[in-house]
Amino acid sequence: MKKFVWLLVCAVAMAAAGCRSEVVVDKDTAGPILIYDVEALLPPGVTRSAPVEVMVRMFVDVRGHVTRASVESETDKVTANAALDAAMKRRYIPALVERKKTAVWVLAPIIVKSRQ
């Protein structure tokens, strides 16, 4: 059930971003599932009054590692670097297409916060 909800969330996010997937979701198909997340923090001495949401596009390989990432939303360089650093440390259960592990691109928001 969690996989179905995750796939539904991914499909809605992709549709909102104007992306389309040619893969039909069924019992043999599953998007990558986030299993390890890292808190995105600004460098010491840099503060923001509120957390900033940064959309990051990540390439998740067949081992579940993020091997490439890029910022897809407007933000300053310091915030973008904090989001990219956190994105590269994420781990996923790899996507499955026809029951085979598959490398895929994922678009996800990362919340960047000031250190407390």
CNS distance restraints for C-alpha pairs under 8 A (distance, minus, plus):
assign (resid   1 and name CA) (resid   5 and name CA) 6.34 0.50 0.50
assign (resid   2 and name CA) (resid   6 and name CA) 6.07 0.50 0.50
assign (resid   3 and name CA) (resid   7 and name CA) 6.04 0.50 0.50
assign (resid   3 and name CA) (resid  30 and name CA) 6.71 0.50 0.50
assign (resid   3 and name CA) (resid  31 and name CA) 7.69 0.50 0.50
assign (resid   3 and name CA) (resid  33 and name CA) 7.58 0.50 0.50
assign (resid   4 and name CA) (resid   8 and name CA) 6.09 0.50 0.50
assign (resid   4 and name CA) (resid  30 and name CA) 7.94 0.50 0.50
assign (resid   5 and name CA) (resid   9 and name CA) 6.17 0.50 0.50
assign (resid   6 and name CA) (resid  10 and name CA) 6.16 0.50 0.50
assign (resid   6 and name CA) (resid  31 and name CA) 7.56 0.50 0.50
assign (resid   6 and name CA) (resid  33 and name CA) 7.47 0.50 0.50
assign (resid   7 and name CA) (resid  11 and name CA) 6.03 0.50 0.50
assign (resid   7 and name CA) (resid  25 and name CA) 7.87 0.50 0.50
assign (resid   7 and name CA) (resid  30 and name CA) 6.84 0.50 0.50
assign (resid   7 and name CA) (resid  31 and name CA) 5.96 0.50 0.50
assign (resid   8 and name CA) (resid  12 and name CA) 6.20 0.50 0.50
assign (resid   9 and name CA) (resid  13 and name CA) 6.13 0.50 0.50
assign (resid  10 and name CA) (resid  14 and name CA) 6.01 0.50 0.50
assign (resid  10 and name CA) (resid  31 and name CA) 7.87 0.50 0.50
assign (resid  11 and name CA) (resid  15 and name CA) 6.07 0.50 0.50
assign (resid  12 and name CA) (resid  16 and name CA) 6.10 0.50 0.50
assign (resid  13 and name CA) (resid  17 and name CA) 6.18 0.50 0.50
assign (resid  13 and name CA) (resid 107 and name CA) 7.85 0.50 0.50
assign (resid  14 and name CA) (resid  18 and name CA) 6.17 0.50 0.50
assign (resid  14 and name CA) (resid  19 and name CA) 4.88 0.50 0.50
assign (resid  14 and name CA) (resid  20 and name CA) 6.50 0.50 0.50
assign (resid  14 and name CA) (resid 107 and name CA) 7.49 0.50 0.50
assign (resid  15 and name CA) (resid  19 and name CA) 5.43 0.50 0.50
assign (resid  15 and name CA) (resid  20 and name CA) 6.39 0.50 0.50
assign (resid  23 and name CA) (resid  97 and name CA) 7.78 0.50 0.50
assign (resid  24 and name CA) (resid  29 and name CA) 7.48 0.50 0.50
assign (resid  25 and name CA) (resid  29 and name CA) 5.43 0.50 0.50
assign (resid  25 and name CA) (resid  30 and name CA) 6.97 0.50 0.50
assign (resid  26 and name CA) (resid  30 and name CA) 7.69 0.50 0.50
assign (resid  28 and name CA) (resid  96 and name CA) 6.93 0.50 0.50
assign (resid  28 and name CA) (resid  97 and name CA) 6.26 0.50 0.50
assign (resid  28 and name CA) (resid  98 and name CA) 4.83 0.50 0.50
assign (resid  28 and name CA) (resid  99 and name CA) 5.05 0.50 0.50
assign (resid  29 and name CA) (resid  95 and name CA) 7.50 0.50 0.50
assign (resid  29 and name CA) (resid  96 and name CA) 5.03 0.50 0.50
assign (resid  29 and name CA) (resid  97 and name CA) 4.61 0.50 0.50
assign (resid  29 and name CA) (resid  98 and name CA) 5.77 0.50 0.50
assign (resid  29 and name CA) (resid  99 and name CA) 6.49 0.50 0.50
assign (resid  30 and name CA) (resid  95 and name CA) 5.47 0.50 0.50
assign (resid  30 and name CA) (resid  96 and name CA) 4.95 0.50 0.50
assign (resid  30 and name CA) (resid  97 and name CA) 6.73 0.50 0.50
assign (resid  31 and name CA) (resid  94 and name CA) 7.33 0.50 0.50
assign (resid  31 and name CA) (resid  95 and name CA) 4.47 0.50 0.50
assign (resid  31 and name CA) (resid  96 and name CA) 6.43 0.50 0.50
assign (resid  32 and name CA) (resid  60 and name CA) 7.65 0.50 0.50
assign (resid  32 and name CA) (resid  64 and name CA) 7.61 0.50 0.50
assign (resid  32 and name CA) (resid  92 and name CA) 5.87 0.50 0.50
assign (resid  32 and name CA) (resid  93 and name CA) 5.45 0.50 0.50
assign (resid  32 and name CA) (resid  94 and name CA) 4.79 0.50 0.50
assign (resid  32 and name CA) (resid  95 and name CA) 4.13 0.50 0.50
assign (resid  32 and name CA) (resid  96 and name CA) 7.52 0.50 0.50
assign (resid  32 and name CA) (resid 104 and name CA) 7.90 0.50 0.50
assign (resid  33 and name CA) (resid  92 and name CA) 5.15 0.50 0.50
assign (resid  33 and name CA) (resid  93 and name CA) 4.99 0.50 0.50
assign (resid  33 and name CA) (resid  94 and name CA) 6.86 0.50 0.50
assign (resid  33 and name CA) (resid  95 and name CA) 7.38 0.50 0.50
assign (resid  34 and name CA) (resid  90 and name CA) 7.43 0.50 0.50
assign (resid  34 and name CA) (resid  91 and name CA) 6.15 0.50 0.50
assign (resid  34 and name CA) (resid  92 and name CA) 4.37 0.50 0.50
assign (resid  34 and name CA) (resid  93 and name CA) 6.47 0.50 0.50
assign (resid  35 and name CA) (resid  90 and name CA) 7.82 0.50 0.50
assign (resid  35 and name CA) (resid  91 and name CA) 5.78 0.50 0.50
assign (resid  35 and name CA) (resid  92 and name CA) 5.19 0.50 0.50
assign (resid  35 and name CA) (resid  93 and name CA) 6.65 0.50 0.50
assign (resid  36 and name CA) (resid  90 and name CA) 5.48 0.50 0.50
assign (resid  36 and name CA) (resid  91 and name CA) 4.94 0.50 0.50
assign (resid  36 and name CA) (resid  92 and name CA) 6.79 0.50 0.50
assign (resid  37 and name CA) (resid  86 and name CA) 7.75 0.50 0.50
assign (resid  37 and name CA) (resid  89 and name CA) 7.34 0.50 0.50
assign (resid  37 and name CA) (resid  90 and name CA) 5.03 0.50 0.50
assign (resid  37 and name CA) (resid  91 and name CA) 6.90 0.50 0.50
assign (resid  38 and name CA) (resid  86 and name CA) 5.47 0.50 0.50
assign (resid  38 and name CA) (resid  87 and name CA) 7.59 0.50 0.50
assign (resid  38 and name CA) (resid  89 and name CA) 6.53 0.50 0.50
assign (resid  38 and name CA) (resid  90 and name CA) 6.31 0.50 0.50
assign (resid  39 and name CA) (resid  86 and name CA) 6.48 0.50 0.50
assign (resid  39 and name CA) (resid 111 and name CA) 7.85 0.50 0.50
assign (resid  39 and name CA) (resid 112 and name CA) 7.56 0.50 0.50
assign (resid  40 and name CA) (resid  82 and name CA) 5.74 0.50 0.50
assign (resid  40 and name CA) (resid  83 and name CA) 5.67 0.50 0.50
assign (resid  40 and name CA) (resid  85 and name CA) 7.43 0.50 0.50
assign (resid  40 and name CA) (resid  86 and name CA) 5.19 0.50 0.50
assign (resid  40 and name CA) (resid 110 and name CA) 7.19 0.50 0.50
assign (resid  40 and name CA) (resid 111 and name CA) 6.44 0.50 0.50
assign (resid  40 and name CA) (resid 112 and name CA) 4.79 0.50 0.50
assign (resid  40 and name CA) (resid 113 and name CA) 6.31 0.50 0.50
assign (resid  41 and name CA) (resid  82 and name CA) 6.01 0.50 0.50
assign (resid  41 and name CA) (resid  83 and name CA) 7.87 0.50 0.50
assign (resid  41 and name CA) (resid 112 and name CA) 5.52 0.50 0.50
assign (resid  41 and name CA) (resid 113 and name CA) 4.99 0.50 0.50
assign (resid  41 and name CA) (resid 114 and name CA) 5.63 0.50 0.50
assign (resid  41 and name CA) (resid 115 and name CA) 5.99 0.50 0.50
assign (resid  42 and name CA) (resid  46 and name CA) 6.14 0.50 0.50
assign (resid  42 and name CA) (resid  47 and name CA) 7.14 0.50 0.50
assign (resid  42 and name CA) (resid  78 and name CA) 7.19 0.50 0.50
assign (resid  42 and name CA) (resid  79 and name CA) 6.51 0.50 0.50
assign (resid  42 and name CA) (resid  82 and name CA) 5.74 0.50 0.50
assign (resid  42 and name CA) (resid 112 and name CA) 6.75 0.50 0.50
assign (resid  42 and name CA) (resid 113 and name CA) 6.14 0.50 0.50
assign (resid  42 and name CA) (resid 114 and name CA) 5.18 0.50 0.50
assign (resid  42 and name CA) (resid 115 and name CA) 6.38 0.50 0.50
assign (resid  43 and name CA) (resid  78 and name CA) 7.93 0.50 0.50
assign (resid  43 and name CA) (resid  82 and name CA) 7.57 0.50 0.50
assign (resid  43 and name CA) (resid 114 and name CA) 7.79 0.50 0.50
assign (resid  43 and name CA) (resid 115 and name CA) 7.48 0.50 0.50
assign (resid  44 and name CA) (resid 115 and name CA) 6.67 0.50 0.50
assign (resid  46 and name CA) (resid 114 and name CA) 6.93 0.50 0.50
assign (resid  47 and name CA) (resid 114 and name CA) 5.09 0.50 0.50
assign (resid  47 and name CA) (resid 115 and name CA) 7.28 0.50 0.50
assign (resid  48 and name CA) (resid 113 and name CA) 7.36 0.50 0.50
assign (resid  48 and name CA) (resid 114 and name CA) 5.89 0.50 0.50
assign (resid  50 and name CA) (resid 113 and name CA) 7.26 0.50 0.50
assign (resid  50 and name CA) (resid 114 and name CA) 7.99 0.50 0.50
assign (resid  51 and name CA) (resid 111 and name CA) 6.30 0.50 0.50
assign (resid  51 and name CA) (resid 112 and name CA) 5.55 0.50 0.50
assign (resid  51 and name CA) (resid 113 and name CA) 4.66 0.50 0.50
assign (resid  51 and name CA) (resid 114 and name CA) 7.09 0.50 0.50
assign (resid  52 and name CA) (resid  79 and name CA) 7.90 0.50 0.50
assign (resid  52 and name CA) (resid 111 and name CA) 5.57 0.50 0.50
assign (resid  52 and name CA) (resid 112 and name CA) 5.19 0.50 0.50
assign (resid  52 and name CA) (resid 113 and name CA) 6.70 0.50 0.50
assign (resid  53 and name CA) (resid 109 and name CA) 6.13 0.50 0.50
assign (resid  53 and name CA) (resid 110 and name CA) 5.67 0.50 0.50
assign (resid  53 and name CA) (resid 111 and name CA) 4.48 0.50 0.50
assign (resid  53 and name CA) (resid 112 and name CA) 6.29 0.50 0.50
assign (resid  54 and name CA) (resid  71 and name CA) 7.06 0.50 0.50
assign (resid  54 and name CA) (resid  72 and name CA) 7.54 0.50 0.50
assign (resid  54 and name CA) (resid  73 and name CA) 6.00 0.50 0.50
assign (resid  54 and name CA) (resid  74 and name CA) 7.86 0.50 0.50
assign (resid  54 and name CA) (resid  75 and name CA) 7.35 0.50 0.50
assign (resid  54 and name CA) (resid  80 and name CA) 7.22 0.50 0.50
assign (resid  54 and name CA) (resid  83 and name CA) 6.75 0.50 0.50
assign (resid  54 and name CA) (resid 109 and name CA) 5.44 0.50 0.50
assign (resid  54 and name CA) (resid 110 and name CA) 5.21 0.50 0.50
assign (resid  54 and name CA) (resid 111 and name CA) 6.23 0.50 0.50
assign (resid  54 and name CA) (resid 112 and name CA) 7.25 0.50 0.50
assign (resid  55 and name CA) (resid  71 and name CA) 6.05 0.50 0.50
assign (resid  55 and name CA) (resid  72 and name CA) 5.33 0.50 0.50
assign (resid  55 and name CA) (resid  73 and name CA) 5.41 0.50 0.50
assign (resid  55 and name CA) (resid 107 and name CA) 6.81 0.50 0.50
assign (resid  55 and name CA) (resid 108 and name CA) 5.63 0.50 0.50
assign (resid  55 and name CA) (resid 109 and name CA) 4.33 0.50 0.50
assign (resid  55 and name CA) (resid 110 and name CA) 6.23 0.50 0.50
assign (resid  56 and name CA) (resid  69 and name CA) 6.64 0.50 0.50
assign (resid  56 and name CA) (resid  70 and name CA) 5.67 0.50 0.50
assign (resid  56 and name CA) (resid  71 and name CA) 4.58 0.50 0.50
assign (resid  56 and name CA) (resid  72 and name CA) 5.53 0.50 0.50
assign (resid  56 and name CA) (resid  73 and name CA) 7.52 0.50 0.50
assign (resid  56 and name CA) (resid  83 and name CA) 7.47 0.50 0.50
assign (resid  56 and name CA) (resid  84 and name CA) 7.33 0.50 0.50
assign (resid  56 and name CA) (resid  87 and name CA) 7.52 0.50 0.50
assign (resid  56 and name CA) (resid 107 and name CA) 5.74 0.50 0.50
assign (resid  56 and name CA) (resid 108 and name CA) 5.51 0.50 0.50
assign (resid  56 and name CA) (resid 109 and name CA) 6.04 0.50 0.50
assign (resid  56 and name CA) (resid 110 and name CA) 6.87 0.50 0.50
assign (resid  57 and name CA) (resid  69 and name CA) 5.47 0.50 0.50
assign (resid  57 and name CA) (resid  70 and name CA) 5.27 0.50 0.50
assign (resid  57 and name CA) (resid  71 and name CA) 6.30 0.50 0.50
assign (resid  57 and name CA) (resid  72 and name CA) 6.50 0.50 0.50
assign (resid  57 and name CA) (resid 105 and name CA) 6.74 0.50 0.50
assign (resid  57 and name CA) (resid 106 and name CA) 5.61 0.50 0.50
assign (resid  57 and name CA) (resid 107 and name CA) 4.42 0.50 0.50
assign (resid  57 and name CA) (resid 108 and name CA) 6.51 0.50 0.50
assign (resid  58 and name CA) (resid  66 and name CA) 6.19 0.50 0.50
assign (resid  58 and name CA) (resid  67 and name CA) 7.48 0.50 0.50
assign (resid  58 and name CA) (resid  68 and name CA) 5.68 0.50 0.50
assign (resid  58 and name CA) (resid  69 and name CA) 4.31 0.50 0.50
assign (resid  58 and name CA) (resid  70 and name CA) 6.65 0.50 0.50
assign (resid  58 and name CA) (resid  87 and name CA) 7.26 0.50 0.50
assign (resid  58 and name CA) (resid 105 and name CA) 5.53 0.50 0.50
assign (resid  58 and name CA) (resid 106 and name CA) 5.13 0.50 0.50
assign (resid  58 and name CA) (resid 107 and name CA) 6.35 0.50 0.50
assign (resid  58 and name CA) (resid 108 and name CA) 7.90 0.50 0.50
assign (resid  59 and name CA) (resid  66 and name CA) 5.49 0.50 0.50
assign (resid  59 and name CA) (resid  67 and name CA) 5.80 0.50 0.50
assign (resid  59 and name CA) (resid  68 and name CA) 5.16 0.50 0.50
assign (resid  59 and name CA) (resid  69 and name CA) 6.34 0.50 0.50
assign (resid  59 and name CA) (resid 103 and name CA) 7.11 0.50 0.50
assign (resid  59 and name CA) (resid 104 and name CA) 5.76 0.50 0.50
assign (resid  59 and name CA) (resid 105 and name CA) 4.41 0.50 0.50
assign (resid  59 and name CA) (resid 106 and name CA) 6.27 0.50 0.50
assign (resid  60 and name CA) (resid  64 and name CA) 5.60 0.50 0.50
assign (resid  60 and name CA) (resid  65 and name CA) 5.46 0.50 0.50
assign (resid  60 and name CA) (resid  66 and name CA) 4.56 0.50 0.50
assign (resid  60 and name CA) (resid  67 and name CA) 6.38 0.50 0.50
assign (resid  60 and name CA) (resid  68 and name CA) 7.74 0.50 0.50
assign (resid  60 and name CA) (resid  92 and name CA) 7.42 0.50 0.50
assign (resid  60 and name CA) (resid  94 and name CA) 7.08 0.50 0.50
assign (resid  60 and name CA) (resid 103 and name CA) 5.52 0.50 0.50
assign (resid  60 and name CA) (resid 104 and name CA) 5.45 0.50 0.50
assign (resid  60 and name CA) (resid 105 and name CA) 6.13 0.50 0.50
assign (resid  60 and name CA) (resid 106 and name CA) 7.12 0.50 0.50
assign (resid  61 and name CA) (resid  65 and name CA) 5.57 0.50 0.50
assign (resid  61 and name CA) (resid  66 and name CA) 6.42 0.50 0.50
assign (resid  61 and name CA) (resid  67 and name CA) 6.76 0.50 0.50
assign (resid  61 and name CA) (resid  94 and name CA) 6.93 0.50 0.50
assign (resid  61 and name CA) (resid 102 and name CA) 6.98 0.50 0.50
assign (resid  61 and name CA) (resid 103 and name CA) 4.24 0.50 0.50
assign (resid  61 and name CA) (resid 104 and name CA) 6.66 0.50 0.50
assign (resid  62 and name CA) (resid  94 and name CA) 5.49 0.50 0.50
assign (resid  62 and name CA) (resid  95 and name CA) 7.44 0.50 0.50
assign (resid  62 and name CA) (resid 101 and name CA) 5.47 0.50 0.50
assign (resid  62 and name CA) (resid 102 and name CA) 5.29 0.50 0.50
assign (resid  62 and name CA) (resid 103 and name CA) 4.99 0.50 0.50
assign (resid  63 and name CA) (resid  93 and name CA) 7.60 0.50 0.50
assign (resid  63 and name CA) (resid  94 and name CA) 6.21 0.50 0.50
assign (resid  64 and name CA) (resid  91 and name CA) 5.56 0.50 0.50
assign (resid  64 and name CA) (resid  92 and name CA) 4.44 0.50 0.50
assign (resid  64 and name CA) (resid  93 and name CA) 5.29 0.50 0.50
assign (resid  64 and name CA) (resid  94 and name CA) 4.66 0.50 0.50
assign (resid  65 and name CA) (resid  88 and name CA) 7.76 0.50 0.50
assign (resid  65 and name CA) (resid  89 and name CA) 7.91 0.50 0.50
assign (resid  65 and name CA) (resid  90 and name CA) 6.98 0.50 0.50
assign (resid  65 and name CA) (resid  91 and name CA) 5.34 0.50 0.50
assign (resid  65 and name CA) (resid  92 and name CA) 6.53 0.50 0.50
assign (resid  66 and name CA) (resid  87 and name CA) 7.13 0.50 0.50
assign (resid  66 and name CA) (resid  88 and name CA) 5.31 0.50 0.50
assign (resid  66 and name CA) (resid  89 and name CA) 7.16 0.50 0.50
assign (resid  66 and name CA) (resid  90 and name CA) 6.55 0.50 0.50
assign (resid  66 and name CA) (resid  91 and name CA) 6.88 0.50 0.50
assign (resid  67 and name CA) (resid  88 and name CA) 6.81 0.50 0.50
assign (resid  68 and name CA) (resid  88 and name CA) 7.30 0.50 0.50
assign (resid  69 and name CA) (resid  84 and name CA) 6.42 0.50 0.50
assign (resid  69 and name CA) (resid  87 and name CA) 6.99 0.50 0.50
assign (resid  69 and name CA) (resid  88 and name CA) 6.97 0.50 0.50
assign (resid  70 and name CA) (resid  84 and name CA) 6.93 0.50 0.50
assign (resid  71 and name CA) (resid  80 and name CA) 6.47 0.50 0.50
assign (resid  71 and name CA) (resid  83 and name CA) 7.91 0.50 0.50
assign (resid  71 and name CA) (resid  84 and name CA) 7.20 0.50 0.50
assign (resid  75 and name CA) (resid  79 and name CA) 6.54 0.50 0.50
assign (resid  75 and name CA) (resid  80 and name CA) 6.28 0.50 0.50
assign (resid  76 and name CA) (resid  80 and name CA) 6.15 0.50 0.50
assign (resid  77 and name CA) (resid  81 and name CA) 6.06 0.50 0.50
assign (resid  78 and name CA) (resid  82 and name CA) 6.37 0.50 0.50
assign (resid  79 and name CA) (resid  83 and name CA) 6.29 0.50 0.50
assign (resid  79 and name CA) (resid 112 and name CA) 6.75 0.50 0.50
assign (resid  80 and name CA) (resid  84 and name CA) 6.15 0.50 0.50
assign (resid  81 and name CA) (resid  85 and name CA) 6.03 0.50 0.50
assign (resid  82 and name CA) (resid  86 and name CA) 6.35 0.50 0.50
assign (resid  82 and name CA) (resid 112 and name CA) 6.83 0.50 0.50
assign (resid  83 and name CA) (resid  87 and name CA) 6.11 0.50 0.50
assign (resid  83 and name CA) (resid 110 and name CA) 6.16 0.50 0.50
assign (resid  83 and name CA) (resid 111 and name CA) 7.44 0.50 0.50
assign (resid  83 and name CA) (resid 112 and name CA) 6.23 0.50 0.50
assign (resid  84 and name CA) (resid  88 and name CA) 6.19 0.50 0.50
assign (resid  85 and name CA) (resid  89 and name CA) 6.75 0.50 0.50
assign (resid  86 and name CA) (resid  90 and name CA) 6.69 0.50 0.50
assign (resid  87 and name CA) (resid 110 and name CA) 7.67 0.50 0.50
assign (resid  94 and name CA) (resid 101 and name CA) 5.87 0.50 0.50
assign (resid  94 and name CA) (resid 102 and name CA) 6.55 0.50 0.50
assign (resid  94 and name CA) (resid 103 and name CA) 7.08 0.50 0.50
assign (resid  95 and name CA) (resid 101 and name CA) 5.66 0.50 0.50
assign (resid  95 and name CA) (resid 102 and name CA) 5.32 0.50 0.50
assign (resid  95 and name CA) (resid 103 and name CA) 6.69 0.50 0.50
assign (resid  95 and name CA) (resid 104 and name CA) 6.93 0.50 0.50
assign (resid  96 and name CA) (resid 100 and name CA) 5.15 0.50 0.50
assign (resid  96 and name CA) (resid 101 and name CA) 4.68 0.50 0.50
assign (resid  96 and name CA) (resid 102 and name CA) 5.61 0.50 0.50
assign (resid  97 and name CA) (resid 101 and name CA) 6.61 0.50 0.50
assign (resid  97 and name CA) (resid 102 and name CA) 6.31 0.50 0.50
